Amino acid sequence: MKIDDWRGSAESARTNATLRAKARDLSGWIDWAAPIDAPETKRMLEWARKRLASIERAVNPNRFGAWLRAKKLFPEVDRFAPLPGLLPVLWTVG
């Protein structure tokens, strides 16, 4: 393993650890703030839950795959693919 590979691995592990710590802190804050009924707190809770979900997707690739499937970003049938048997139309400028 090259020295640059070690640096990249160490930096990646450090980033992962930082994200996990942020997720832990955010989760703790969500648990603490959940019973508060103030509108501002509810707005912050909504933001915090979205942020926590995005951090968890970054840390856990399995959750990212589930998120992609739920968003249906890659449908089974591509609506923009050419129809079978038809040649694509080539547009010319000029």
C-alpha positions in Angstrom: 0.0 0.0 0.0 1.3 3.4 -1.0 1.7 6.3 1.5 -1.1 8.2 -0.3 -3.4 5.2 0.1 -2.8 5.3 3.9 -3.5 9.0 4.0 -6.7 8.5 2.0 -7.8 5.6 4.3 -7.0 7.6 7.4 -8.9 10.7 6.2 -11.9 8.5 5.1 -11.9 6.9 8.6 -11.7 10.3 10.3 -14.5 11.6 8.2 -16.7 8.5 8.9 -16.0 8.9 12.6 -16.9 12.6 12.5 -20.2 11.9 10.7 -21.0 9.1 13.2 -20.4 11.5 16.1 -22.6 14.1 14.4 -25.3 11.5 13.9 -25.1 10.5 17.6 -25.3 14.1 18.7 -28.2 14.9 16.4 -30.1 11.8 17.4 -29.7 12.7 21.1 -30.9 16.3 20.4 -33.9 14.9 18.5 -34.8 12.6 21.5 -34.4 15.5 23.9 -36.4 18.0 21.8 -39.2 15.7 20.6 -41.6 16.4 23.6 -41.3 20.2 23.1 -44.4 21.6 21.4 -43.1 25.0 20.3 -43.5 25.7 16.5 -39.8 26.7 16.2 -38.7 23.5 17.8 -41.0 21.4 15.5 -39.4 23.1 12.5 -35.9 22.4 13.9 -36.9 18.8 14.5 -38.0 18.4 10.9 -34.7 19.7 9.7 -32.7 17.6 12.2 -34.5 14.4 11.1 -33.7 15.1 7.4 -30.1 15.9 8.3 -29.8 12.8 10.4 -31.2 10.7 7.5 -28.7 12.2 5.1 -25.8 11.5 7.5 -26.9 7.9 8.0 -27.0 7.5 4.2 -23.5 8.8 3.9 -22.2 6.5 6.6 -24.1 3.4 5.7 -24.2 2.5 2.0 -27.1 0.0 2.5 -29.3 2.9 3.6 -28.3 4.9 0.6 -29.4 2.1 -1.8 -32.7 1.9 0.0 -33.1 5.7 -0.3 -32.4 5.5 -4.1 -34.9 2.8 -4.6 -37.5 4.7 -2.6 -36.9 7.9 -4.7 -37.2 5.8 -7.9 -34.4 7.7 -9.5 -33.6 4.7 -11.7 -36.9 3.3 -13.0 -37.1 -0.1 -14.6 -38.4 1.4 -17.8 -36.5 4.4 -19.1 -39.2 6.8 -20.6 -36.6 8.6 -22.6 -35.0 5.5 -24.2 -35.7 5.1 -28.0 -38.5 2.7 -28.8 -37.4 -0.8 -29.9 -37.0 -1.1 -33.7 -36.8 2.7 -34.3 -33.6 4.4 -35.2 -32.9 7.6 -33.2 -33.5 10.8 -35.0 -30.3 12.8 -35.5 -30.9 16.5 -35.4 -28.8 18.8 -37.5 -28.1 22.5 -36.9 -27.9 24.8 -39.8 
